[in-house]
Amino acid sequence: MCASEAAFDAGCRRCPRLAAFLDEVSRQHPDYHAAPVPSFGDPAARLLVVGLAPGMHGANRTGRPFTGDHAGILLYQTLHRFGFASRPVSEAADDGLRLHDCRIANAVKCLPPQNKPVTAEVRACNPFLEAEIKSLEEGAVILALGKIAHDAVLRALGLPLSRYRFGHGTEHRLEGRVLLDSYHCSRYNTQTRRLTEAMFHDIFRRARTLLEC
């Protein structure tokens, strides 16, 4: 089995709560993707961006991470600004946008109720993230958007959560790779200015610098 196959199962139903919720969403929105959302981007990328989970009217609708909701606006604009995306806007899974040396994944591949996965669901989905991380070359950068993504990366590597604390802009050297932390680019964080555009740009500027070292 290749890394891409190990990193995704389109028919996964290992989390009963999430599977039942997706069935409900699919009935309410028959035109939505409403299924596990695959990672998106360059399969040979050196930058892996890890988010939380698909948003109800974003990735859960479109089938592409961070596409169709507020959180994706700043992310794709920033990816384009720093040379990781062919365009600054991601509209749909078939819109032709391409990522360069970058891949986007989530800690949980299915939409959770209230956008809040429980720990057991993060753990159940973790083997898919582990496969993504194991496919990265030495010197790669893993950008965790939020603490849940940060913890999921550590779990995927079998590392203790207590040893590597989450903090915006914090860097952790992990088995030949760098884990770089950022606040999530959610509507709440950007509207409250916990995360500003300048702060987010600084994170990606640092990621670019680390890749060029």
C-alpha positions in Angstrom: 0.0 0.0 0.0 1.4 3.4 -1.0 1.6 6.3 1.4 -1.4 8.1 -0.2 -3.6 5.0 0.2 -2.5 4.6 3.8 -3.3 8.2 4.5 -6.9 8.1 3.4 -10.0 5.8 3.4 -13.0 7.3 1.6 -15.3 4.8 3.2 -14.0 5.1 6.8 -16.7 4.7 9.5 -14.5 3.9 12.4 -16.0 6.6 14.6 -19.7 5.9 15.2 -20.6 9.4 16.3 -19.0 11.0 13.3 -20.4 8.4 10.8 -23.9 9.0 12.2 -23.5 12.7 12.0 -22.4 12.6 8.4 -25.4 10.5 7.5 -27.6 13.1 9.0 -25.8 15.9 7.2 -26.0 14.1 3.9 -29.8 13.8 4.3 -30.1 17.5 5.1 -27.6 18.5 2.3 -27.6 15.9 -0.4 -25.3 18.0 -2.6 -22.6 18.2 0.1 -19.5 16.0 0.1 -20.5 14.8 3.6 -17.7 12.1 3.8 -14.1 11.8 4.9 -12.1 14.6 3.3 -8.8 13.7 1.7 -5.7 15.7 2.1 -4.9 18.1 -0.7 -1.7 19.2 -2.4 1.7 18.1 -3.6 2.4 14.4 -2.7 6.1 15.2 -2.5 5.6 18.4 -0.4 8.1 19.5 2.3 5.5 21.6 4.1 2.5 19.8 5.7 -0.2 22.1 7.1 -2.4 20.3 9.6 -5.7 21.7 10.5 -8.5 20.5 12.9 -11.3 19.0 10.9 -13.6 19.8 8.0 -16.0 22.7 8.5 -19.7 22.1 8.0 -20.1 24.4 5.0 -16.5 24.4 4.0 -14.5 21.2 3.4 -17.5 19.1 4.4 -19.4 20.7 1.5 -16.7 21.0 -1.1 -14.5 18.0 -0.4 -11.2 20.0 -0.1 -9.6 21.1 3.1 -10.2 24.8 4.1 -12.3 25.4 1.0 -15.6 27.2 1.1 -15.5 28.7 4.6 -13.9 31.7 6.4 -10.9 29.8 7.7 -9.7 29.1 4.2 -9.7 32.7 3.1 -6.6 33.7 5.0 -4.9 30.4 4.6 -5.0 30.3 0.8 -4.2 34.0 0.4 -1.1 33.3 2.6 -0.1 30.2 0.7 -0.2 32.1 -2.5 1.7 35.0 -1.1 4.6 32.7 -0.1 4.7 30.7 -3.3 2.9 27.6 -2.0 -0.4 28.0 -4.1 -1.1 28.8 -7.7 -4.0 31.1 -6.8 -5.0 33.0 -3.7 -8.6 31.6 -3.6 -9.8 28.0 -3.2 -13.4 27.7 -4.4 -14.0 24.1 -5.2 -12.3 20.7 -5.4 -12.2 21.0 -9.2 -11.3 24.7 -9.6 -7.8 23.9 -10.9 -5.9 25.4 -7.9 -2.5 23.7 -7.3 -0.3 23.7 -4.3 3.5 23.8 -4.7 5.7 22.0 -2.1 2.7 22.0 0.3 0.1 19.6 1.4 -2.9 20.3 3.7 -4.3 17.6 6.0 -6.5 17.6 9.1 -6.3 15.9 12.5 -9.7 14.5 11.9 -11.0 13.8 8.4 -14.7 13.9 9.1 -16.9 16.7 10.2 -17.5 16.6 13.9 -20.6 18.1 15.6 -20.0 21.7 16.7 -16.6 21.3 15.1 -15.4 19.6 18.2 -14.0 16.1 17.8 -13.5 14.1 21.0 -10.1 12.6 21.9 -11.1 9.1 20.9 -12.0 10.4 17.4 -8.6 12.2 17.1 -6.9 8.9 18.1 -8.9 6.8 15.6 -8.0 9.1 12.8 -4.4 9.4 13.8 -3.0 6.6 11.7 -4.0 8.5 8.6 -2.0 11.5 9.8 0.9 9.2 10.8 1.1 8.0 7.2 1.2 11.5 5.9 4.0 12.5 8.3 6.0 9.3 7.5 5.9 10.2 3.8 7.7 13.5 4.5 11.4 13.8 3.8 13.9 14.8 6.4 14.0 18.6 6.8 10.3 18.9 6.2 8.1 21.4 8.2 4.9 20.5 9.8 2.7 23.5 10.5 0.1 22.8 13.2 -2.9 25.1 13.2 -4.1 25.0 16.8 -3.4 22.8 19.8 -5.5 19.8 18.6 -3.5 19.6 15.4 -0.3 20.0 17.4 -1.2 17.2 19.7 -2.3 15.0 16.8 1.1 15.4 15.2 2.9 14.4 18.4 0.6 11.3 18.8 1.4 10.3 15.2 5.1 10.4 16.0 4.6 8.6 19.3 5.9 11.5 21.3 4.7 12.7 24.8 2.4 15.7 24.7 3.8 17.1 27.9 7.3 17.5 26.5 6.3 19.7 23.5 4.0 22.6 24.5 1.9 24.3 22.0 2.5 28.0 21.5 2.0 30.4 18.6 5.3 30.7 16.8 6.9 27.9 18.8 9.2 25.5 17.0 10.0 21.9 17.9 12.7 19.7 16.4 11.2 16.2 15.9 13.0 13.3 14.3 14.6 15.3 11.5 11.5 17.5 10.9 10.3 20.8 12.4 6.9 21.2 14.0 5.9 24.9 13.8 2.8 26.0 15.8 0.3 28.6 14.8 -3.1 29.7 16.1 -5.8 28.3 13.9 -7.0 30.7 11.2 -10.6 30.4 12.3 -13.2 33.1 12.1 -13.1 33.5 15.9 -9.3 33.9 16.1 -9.1 36.4 13.2 -12.1 38.5 14.2 -10.9 38.7 17.8 -7.4 39.4 16.4 -5.9 36.7 18.5 -4.4 35.9 15.1 -3.8 38.8 12.7 -2.8 38.6 9.1 0.7 39.8 9.9 1.1 37.1 12.6 0.0 34.5 10.1 2.4 35.8 7.4 5.2 35.7 9.9 4.5 32.0 10.5 4.7 31.2 6.8 7.7 33.4 6.3 9.4 31.3 9.0 8.3 28.1 7.3 9.8 29.2 4.0 13.0 30.1 5.8 13.2 26.7 7.5 12.7 24.9 4.1 15.4 27.0 2.5 18.0 26.3 5.2 
